[in-house]
């Protein structure tokens, strides 16, 4: 009887652990990157949706002050990666901005700034 009870308790605890894990909250993750090699800038963003079925659309822009150097757009489901290059000047500061939507809902824009040394 005691072995049955322990076995049943073990099965219930496994079921509860699986259910709790499956119900955990997921988030949208955005990873922008701006790197320089001489007068070339590599602009990258990776956006991970909450679900593989999420429709992600994004516009990535490279700015030097209030001058738009270049922009790129793309769409994908689940994971979106944009990886592009642009010509830049040395000793200038650049800002990479990403505006994006998930399933048609606008998300908070993300940006990073770097100086090309």
Secondary structure, 3 states (H helix, E strand, C coil): CHHHHHHHHHHHHHHHHHHHHHCCCCCCEEEEEEEEECCEEEEEEEEECCCCCCEEEEEEEEEECCEEEEEEEEEEECEEEEEEEEECCCCCEEEEEEEEEECCEECCCEEEEEECC
